[in-house]
């Protein structure tokens, strides 16, 4: 599986949740360093960076995730759909929202 396919799976999963919308960002200069998947679940911003197993985000990507987290978004780096689901579920649980995986 390619990273773009993994990111699409994560965005599709989020879109299947109640009161949720997400999409996979396209690459390019305008989006350089921005997380791969962006969206909102029940009013909470989601910013997620997808990487293939063994790969790590760049310093710029980590900085962008840090800024999103400081602004209140649910953020994280995932290497599988299950890892993304865990990041989202834990972030929502902290906000007293329970999501069924």
Secondary structure as GFF3:
##gff-version 3
##sequence-region A 1 101
A	DSSP	alpha_helix	3	15	.	.	.	ID=ss1
A	DSSP	beta_strand	20	24	.	.	.	ID=ss2
A	DSSP	three_ten_helix	29	31	.	.	.	ID=ss3
A	DSSP	beta_strand	37	41	.	.	.	ID=ss4
A	DSSP	beta_strand	44	50	.	.	.	ID=ss5
A	DSSP	alpha_helix	59	70	.	.	.	ID=ss6
A	DSSP	beta_strand	74	78	.	.	.	ID=ss7
A	DSSP	alpha_helix	81	94	.	.	.	ID=ss8
###
